[in-house]
Amino acid sequence: MTVSSYIDSLPPAPRAHLNLLQQIIRNAADTSAATPLTENLKWGQPSYAPPKGMGTPIRLSWSEKTPDHVAFLVHCQTSLVEEWRLMFGETYVFDGNRAVHLQVAQPLPKDALHQMAVMALTYHTRKP
């Protein structure tokens, strides 16, 4: 299965969100020079990885067990989710140190997600 076939197999609402998230991540990669971006499935989820040593991969997820949201995931050993909590406060639902949950019934916060994607894709180049 490919990333496209995975996304195409989803119900309409999460499919629309994952398609838009994919565009946001690709745009973030272009604007931050985190290219070429490697797109494949990791653990059955779309994964978008910047060049080695530049940043951390972003994965996207949706599940029939939790059909009301999609997840924007990063590696749990980064400080990204904590940084996002500090930046965005209670605006979003965070899952530990690995994910942001986005309601499929709500429009996606494109600007915030673009910023999160840039931060993830350039994580190692930004670390002190």
MDTraj code that builds the backbone (N, CA, C; nanometers):
import mdtraj as md
import numpy as np

residues = "MET THR VAL SER SER TYR ILE ASP SER LEU PRO PRO ALA PRO ARG ALA HIS LEU ASN LEU LEU GLN GLN ILE ILE ARG ASN ALA ALA ASP THR SER ALA ALA THR PRO LEU THR GLU ASN LEU LYS TRP GLY GLN PRO SER TYR ALA PRO PRO LYS GLY MET GLY THR PRO ILE ARG LEU SER TRP SER GLU LYS THR PRO ASP HIS VAL ALA PHE LEU VAL HIS CYS GLN THR SER LEU VAL GLU GLU TRP ARG LEU MET PHE GLY GLU THR TYR VAL PHE ASP GLY ASN ARG ALA VAL HIS LEU GLN VAL ALA GLN PRO LEU PRO LYS ASP ALA LEU HIS GLN MET ALA VAL MET ALA LEU THR TYR HIS THR ARG LYS PRO".split()
xyz = np.array([
    [0.0843, -0.1178, 0.0000],
    [0.0000, 0.0000, 0.0000],
    [0.0891, 0.1246, 0.0000],
    [0.0450, 0.2268, -0.0694],
    [0.1169, 0.3534, -0.0753],
    [0.0480, 0.4566, 0.0146],
    [0.1137, 0.5699, 0.0350],
    [0.0537, 0.6782, 0.1127],
    [-0.0771, 0.7211, 0.0469],
    [-0.0757, 0.7374, -0.0835],
    [-0.1970, 0.7798, -0.1544],
    [-0.3099, 0.6790, -0.1402],
    [-0.2794, 0.5515, -0.1538],
    [-0.3852, 0.4507, -0.1425],
    [-0.4375, 0.4420, 0.0004],
    [-0.3504, 0.4625, 0.0995],
    [-0.3955, 0.4649, 0.2387],
    [-0.4944, 0.5796, 0.2591],
    [-0.4564, 0.6992, 0.2172],
    [-0.5431, 0.8155, 0.2353],
    [-0.6736, 0.7974, 0.1581],
    [-0.6638, 0.7479, 0.0340],
    [-0.7839, 0.7267, -0.0473],
    [-0.8792, 0.6250, 0.0140],
    [-0.8294, 0.5363, 0.0991],
    [-0.9136, 0.4324, 0.1584],
    [-0.9944, 0.4818, 0.2787],
    [-0.9673, 0.6032, 0.3253],
    [-1.0341, 0.6561, 0.4438],
    [-1.1723, 0.7118, 0.4111],
    [-1.2589, 0.7217, 0.5118],
    [-1.3877, 0.7892, 0.4932],
    [-1.3650, 0.9362, 0.4538],
    [-1.4654, 1.0011, 0.3972],
    [-1.4474, 1.1365, 0.3426],
    [-1.3881, 1.2406, 0.4387],
    [-1.4364, 1.2524, 0.5606],
    [-1.3878, 1.3588, 0.6502],
    [-1.2408, 1.3411, 0.6874],
    [-1.1991, 1.2245, 0.7371],
    [-1.0558, 1.2113, 0.7670],
    [-0.9693, 1.2135, 0.6404],
    [-1.0217, 1.1636, 0.5297],
    [-0.9466, 1.1685, 0.4033],
    [-0.9181, 1.3140, 0.3662],
    [-1.0176, 1.4004, 0.3774],
    [-0.9986, 1.5415, 0.3442],
    [-0.8935, 1.6050, 0.4358],
    [-0.8996, 1.5729, 0.5650],
    [-0.8017, 1.6289, 0.6587],
    [-0.6613, 1.5779, 0.6279],
    [-0.6461, 1.4483, 0.6012],
    [-0.5124, 1.3959, 0.5732],
    [-0.4579, 1.4500, 0.4413],
    [-0.5443, 1.4683, 0.3430],
    [-0.4980, 1.5297, 0.2175],
    [-0.4474, 1.6713, 0.2417],
    [-0.5210, 1.7481, 0.3214],
    [-0.4785, 1.8844, 0.3515],
    [-0.3517, 1.8850, 0.4375],
    [-0.3434, 1.7959, 0.5347],
    [-0.2225, 1.7860, 0.6161],
    [-0.1013, 1.7514, 0.5299],
    [-0.1204, 1.6627, 0.4345],
    [-0.0120, 1.6266, 0.3432],
    [0.0353, 1.7504, 0.2664],
    [-0.0572, 1.8316, 0.2178],
    [-0.0202, 1.9549, 0.1464],
    [0.0543, 2.0510, 0.2388],
    [0.0065, 2.0650, 0.3617],
    [0.0715, 2.1540, 0.4587],
    [0.2147, 2.1081, 0.4847],
    [0.2344, 1.9780, 0.5036],
    [0.3684, 1.9244, 0.5294],
    [0.4591, 1.9450, 0.4088],
    [0.4082, 1.9188, 0.2893],
    [0.4892, 1.9395, 0.1688],
    [0.5280, 2.0868, 0.1533],
    [0.4331, 2.1775, 0.1780],
    [0.4634, 2.3208, 0.1697],
    [0.5658, 2.3605, 0.2752],
    [0.5524, 2.3067, 0.3964],
    [0.6483, 2.3358, 0.5028],
    [0.7876, 2.2873, 0.4642],
    [0.7949, 2.1710, 0.4018],
    [0.9249, 2.1190, 0.3564],
    [0.9860, 2.2123, 0.2525],
    [0.9043, 2.2594, 0.1600],
    [0.9546, 2.3501, 0.0568],
    [1.0020, 2.4824, 0.1160],
    [0.9223, 2.5411, 0.2055],
    [0.9582, 2.6727, 0.2596],
    [1.0757, 2.6659, 0.3561],
    [1.0992, 2.5509, 0.4167],
    [1.2101, 2.5378, 0.5120],
    [1.3317, 2.4683, 0.4522],
    [1.3261, 2.4376, 0.3235],
    [1.4340, 2.3680, 0.2530],
    [1.4607, 2.2299, 0.3121],
    [1.3574, 2.1673, 0.3686],
    [1.3693, 2.0312, 0.4230],
    [1.3334, 1.9316, 0.3136],
    [1.4048, 1.9428, 0.2052],
    [1.3791, 1.8574, 0.0905],
    [1.5077, 1.7863, 0.0512],
    [1.4992, 1.6726, -0.0132],
    [1.3760, 1.6061, -0.0548],
    [1.3055, 1.5414, 0.0649],
    [1.1752, 1.5469, 0.0624],
    [1.0914, 1.4880, 0.1654],
    [1.0607, 1.3439, 0.1251],
    [1.0875, 1.2498, 0.2135],
    [1.0597, 1.1091, 0.1863],
    [0.9221, 1.0753, 0.2418],
    [0.8338, 1.0273, 0.1537],
    [0.6983, 0.9921, 0.1933],
    [0.6801, 0.8409, 0.1791],
    [0.6398, 0.7767, 0.2901],
    [0.6096, 0.6345, 0.2854],
    [0.5207, 0.5989, 0.4033],
    [0.4869, 0.4722, 0.4168],
    [0.4076, 0.4271, 0.5308],
    [0.5005, 0.3707, 0.6370],
    [0.4843, 0.4167, 0.7596],
    [0.5558, 0.3629, 0.8759],
    [0.4499, 0.3203, 0.9751],
    [0.4565, 0.1984, 1.0196],
    [0.3564, 0.1438, 1.1113],
    [0.2149, 0.1610, 1.0556],
    [0.2031, 0.1508, 0.9237],
    [0.0734, 0.1615, 0.8585],
    [0.0184, 0.3024, 0.8498],
    [0.1027, 0.4033, 0.8765],
    [0.0589, 0.5429, 0.8746],
    [0.1460, 0.6235, 0.7781],
    [0.0877, 0.7249, 0.7132],
    [0.1693, 0.8119, 0.6280],
    [0.2796, 0.8782, 0.7106],
    [0.4002, 0.8753, 0.6574],
    [0.5163, 0.9330, 0.7241],
    [0.5888, 1.0244, 0.6253],
    [0.6326, 1.1384, 0.6760],
    [0.6999, 1.2388, 0.5937],
    [0.8310, 1.2735, 0.6625],
    [0.9425, 1.2300, 0.6033],
    [1.0732, 1.2458, 0.6664],
    [1.1603, 1.3442, 0.5892],
    [1.2220, 1.4389, 0.6607],
    [1.3164, 1.5308, 0.5968],
    [1.4495, 1.4589, 0.5753],
    [1.5437, 1.5238, 0.5091],
    [1.6759, 1.4622, 0.4937],
    [1.7365, 1.4287, 0.6299],
    [1.8125, 1.3219, 0.6334],
    [1.8750, 1.2743, 0.7573],
    [1.9536, 1.3866, 0.8247],
    [1.9332, 1.3981, 0.9550],
    [2.0049, 1.4971, 1.0333],
    [1.9426, 1.6353, 1.0350],
    [1.8385, 1.6567, 0.9547],
    [1.7773, 1.7892, 0.9490],
    [1.6624, 1.8037, 1.0480],
    [1.5769, 1.7035, 1.0541],
    [1.4598, 1.7128, 1.1406],
    [1.4083, 1.5758, 1.1758],
    [1.2847, 1.5733, 1.2229],
    [1.2229, 1.4476, 1.2625],
    [1.1017, 1.4216, 1.1740],
    [1.0726, 1.2963, 1.1456],
    [0.9566, 1.2657, 1.0623],
    [0.8248, 1.3051, 1.1291],
    [0.7270, 1.3304, 1.0443],
    [0.5896, 1.3559, 1.0873],
    [0.5062, 1.2402, 1.0356],
    [0.4217, 1.1852, 1.1241],
    [0.3278, 1.0815, 1.0810],
    [0.1866, 1.1340, 1.0996],
    [0.0970, 1.0813, 1.0180],
    [-0.0446, 1.1153, 1.0256],
    [-0.1229, 0.9894, 1.0558],
    [-0.2317, 1.0044, 1.1314],
    [-0.3062, 0.8861, 1.1712],
    [-0.4552, 0.9148, 1.1810],
    [-0.5335, 0.8137, 1.1509],
    [-0.6771, 0.8115, 1.1758],
    [-0.7128, 0.6675, 1.2079],
    [-0.8086, 0.6476, 1.2959],
    [-0.8486, 0.5136, 1.3348],
    [-0.9999, 0.5042, 1.3486],
    [-1.0539, 0.3896, 1.3122],
    [-1.1968, 0.3652, 1.3321],
    [-1.2324, 0.3643, 1.4810],
    [-1.1345, 0.3353, 1.5663],
    [-1.1590, 0.3346, 1.7112],
    [-1.1793, 0.4757, 1.7664],
    [-1.1194, 0.5740, 1.7003],
    [-1.1354, 0.7146, 1.7390],
    [-1.1649, 0.7956, 1.6118],
    [-1.2842, 0.7764, 1.5558],
    [-1.3143, 0.8341, 1.4243],
    [-1.3338, 0.9851, 1.4224],
    [-1.3405, 1.0484, 1.5389],
    [-1.3692, 1.1910, 1.5436],
    [-1.2461, 1.2798, 1.5282],
    [-1.1270, 1.2193, 1.5220],
    [-1.0075, 1.3016, 1.5057],
    [-0.9005, 1.2315, 1.4227],
    [-0.8099, 1.3144, 1.3722],
    [-0.6869, 1.2654, 1.3096],
    [-0.5724, 1.3102, 1.3991],
    [-0.4595, 1.2450, 1.3867],
    [-0.3437, 1.2801, 1.4696],
    [-0.2269, 1.3223, 1.3815],
    [-0.1528, 1.4204, 1.4315],
    [-0.0306, 1.4738, 1.3722],
    [0.0784, 1.4350, 1.4714],
    [0.1595, 1.3353, 1.4368],
    [0.2527, 1.2753, 1.5324],
    [0.3986, 1.3044, 1.4988],
    [0.4798, 1.3168, 1.6049],
    [0.6250, 1.3304, 1.5908],
    [0.6920, 1.2328, 1.6868],
    [0.8211, 1.2170, 1.6734],
    [0.8963, 1.1265, 1.7597],
    [0.8802, 1.1697, 1.9051],
    [0.8550, 1.0736, 1.9933],
    [0.8247, 1.1031, 2.1335],
    [0.9455, 1.1530, 2.2126],
    [1.0663, 1.1377, 2.1593],
    [1.1835, 1.1840, 2.2331],
    [1.2268, 1.3247, 2.1929],
    [1.1455, 1.3913, 2.1115],
    [1.1741, 1.5314, 2.0809],
    [1.1016, 1.6191, 2.1825],
    [1.1333, 1.7462, 2.1817],
    [1.0649, 1.8422, 2.2691],
    [0.9555, 1.9178, 2.1944],
    [0.9212, 1.8707, 2.0753],
    [0.8287, 1.9450, 1.9899],
    [0.6907, 1.9654, 2.0518],
    [0.6295, 1.8613, 2.1026],
    [0.4934, 1.8755, 2.1556],
    [0.4943, 1.9709, 2.2752],
    [0.5981, 1.9659, 2.3565],
    [0.6084, 2.0598, 2.4681],
    [0.6224, 2.2034, 2.4169],
    [0.7013, 2.2234, 2.3119],
    [0.7142, 2.3560, 2.2519],
    [0.5787, 2.4038, 2.1998],
    [0.5038, 2.3136, 2.1369],
    [0.3725, 2.3508, 2.0829],
    [0.2753, 2.3844, 2.1948],
    [0.2835, 2.3109, 2.3063],
    [0.1982, 2.3425, 2.4219],
    [0.2259, 2.4841, 2.4708],
    [0.3529, 2.5196, 2.4767],
    [0.3900, 2.6539, 2.5219],
    [0.3431, 2.7606, 2.4230],
    [0.3505, 2.7315, 2.2962],
    [0.3102, 2.8266, 2.1929],
    [0.1590, 2.8425, 2.1827],
    [0.0874, 2.7309, 2.1909],
    [-0.0556, 2.7321, 2.1596],
    [-0.1461, 2.7072, 2.2795],
    [-0.0881, 2.6775, 2.3951],
    [-0.1675, 2.6584, 2.5159],
    [-0.2752, 2.5533, 2.5000],
    [-0.3939, 2.5863, 2.5411],
    [-0.5071, 2.4928, 2.5396],
    [-0.5828, 2.4937, 2.4073],
    [-0.5269, 2.5569, 2.3055],
    [-0.5945, 2.5662, 2.1763],
    [-0.6152, 2.4291, 2.1130],
    [-0.5215, 2.3380, 2.1346],
    [-0.5271, 2.2063, 2.0713],
    [-0.5222, 2.0967, 2.1768],
    [-0.5605, 1.9769, 2.1357],
    [-0.5546, 1.8607, 2.2238],
    [-0.4241, 1.7879, 2.1938],
    [-0.3375, 1.7792, 2.2947],
    [-0.2084, 1.7129, 2.2791],
    [-0.2128, 1.5771, 2.3470],
    [-0.1374, 1.4830, 2.2923],
    [-0.1292, 1.3481, 2.3468],
    [0.0138, 1.3256, 2.3937],
    [0.0354, 1.3400, 2.5236],
    [0.1691, 1.3186, 2.5788],
    [0.2715, 1.4055, 2.5103],
    [0.3805, 1.3425, 2.4671],
    [0.4868, 1.4154, 2.3982],
    [0.5015, 1.3694, 2.2536],
    [0.3870, 1.3213, 2.1964],
    [0.3986, 1.2671, 2.0618],
    [0.2969, 1.3122, 1.9607],
    [0.1853, 1.3765, 2.0007],
    [0.0827, 1.4035, 1.9002],
    [-0.0048, 1.5236, 1.9320],
    [-0.0623, 1.5767, 1.8255],
    [-0.1684, 1.6758, 1.8320],
    [-0.2896, 1.6090, 1.7680],
    [-0.4029, 1.6123, 1.8372],
    [-0.5262, 1.5554, 1.7830],
    [-0.6105, 1.6676, 1.7249],
    [-0.6615, 1.6446, 1.6052],
    [-0.7384, 1.7452, 1.5324],
    [-0.8760, 1.6888, 1.4989],
    [-0.9791, 1.7592, 1.5397],
    [-1.1159, 1.7136, 1.5180],
    [-1.1500, 1.7156, 1.3693],
    [-1.2076, 1.6057, 1.3187],
    [-1.2425, 1.6003, 1.1772],
    [-1.3630, 1.6878, 1.1451],
    [-1.4410, 1.7251, 1.2454],
    [-1.5581, 1.8101, 1.2234],
    [-1.5224, 1.9588, 1.2209],
    [-1.3960, 1.9922, 1.2470],
    [-1.3513, 2.1311, 1.2525],
    [-1.2514, 2.1591, 1.1403],
    [-1.2494, 2.2827, 1.0900],
    [-1.1462, 2.3175, 0.9919],
    [-1.0069, 2.3052, 1.0550],
    [-0.9107, 2.2675, 0.9744],
    [-0.7739, 2.2560, 1.0242],
    [-0.7118, 2.3940, 1.0438],
    [-0.6330, 2.4112, 1.1499],
    [-0.5616, 2.5379, 1.1734],
    [-0.4356, 2.5419, 1.0851],
    [-0.4520, 2.5797, 0.9601],
    [-0.3453, 2.5681, 0.8604],
    [-0.2164, 2.6396, 0.8996],
    [-0.2277, 2.7627, 0.9477],
    [-0.1063, 2.8381, 0.9812],
    [-0.0297, 2.7728, 1.0966],
    [-0.1020, 2.7322, 1.1997],
    [-0.0374, 2.6670, 1.3141],
    [0.0256, 2.5346, 1.2718],
    [-0.0441, 2.4573, 1.1910],
    [0.0100, 2.3285, 1.1462],
    [0.1314, 2.3472, 1.0561],
    [0.1301, 2.4510, 0.9750],
    [0.2478, 2.4806, 0.8924],
    [0.3679, 2.5087, 0.9837],
    [0.3448, 2.5897, 1.0864],
    [0.4521, 2.6218, 1.1810],
    [0.5006, 2.4955, 1.2526],
    [0.4084, 2.4095, 1.2953],
    [0.4464, 2.2845, 1.3610],
    [0.5267, 2.1962, 1.2663],
    [0.4836, 2.1884, 1.1409],
    [0.5545, 2.1050, 1.0428],
    [0.6953, 2.1574, 1.0184],
    [0.7102, 2.2880, 1.0033],
    [0.8446, 2.3460, 0.9842],
    [0.9326, 2.3129, 1.1039],
    [0.8783, 2.3273, 1.2231],
    [0.9556, 2.2986, 1.3450],
    [0.9998, 2.1524, 1.3493],
    [0.9123, 2.0612, 1.3101],
    [0.9476, 1.9189, 1.3097],
    [1.0510, 1.8876, 1.2024],
    [1.0284, 1.9385, 1.0818],
    [1.1162, 1.9052, 0.9703],
    [1.2546, 1.9665, 0.9834],
    [1.2682, 2.0674, 1.0692],
    [1.3997, 2.1325, 1.0903],
    [1.4478, 2.1149, 1.2343],
    [1.3905, 2.0239, 1.3054],
    [1.4170, 2.0064, 1.4490],
    [1.5664, 1.9985, 1.4829],
    [1.6412, 1.9169, 1.4143],
    [1.7833, 1.8979, 1.4487],
    [1.8689, 2.0183, 1.4110],
    [1.8271, 2.0955, 1.3134],
    [1.9042, 2.2142, 1.2778],
    [1.8760, 2.3291, 1.3726],
    [1.7651, 2.3215, 1.4481],
    [1.7276, 2.4267, 1.5433],
    [1.7751, 2.3988, 1.6839],
    [1.8064, 2.2734, 1.7151],
    [1.8445, 2.2372, 1.8523],
    [1.9728, 2.3076, 1.8936],
    [1.9771, 2.3564, 2.0200],
    [2.0996, 2.4222, 2.0688],
    [2.2132, 2.3234, 2.0868],
])
top = md.Topology()
chain = top.add_chain()
for i, resn in enumerate(residues, 1):
    res = top.add_residue(resn, chain, resSeq=i)
    for name in ("N", "CA", "C"):
        top.add_atom(name, md.element.get_by_symbol(name[0]), res)
traj = md.Trajectory(xyz[None], top)
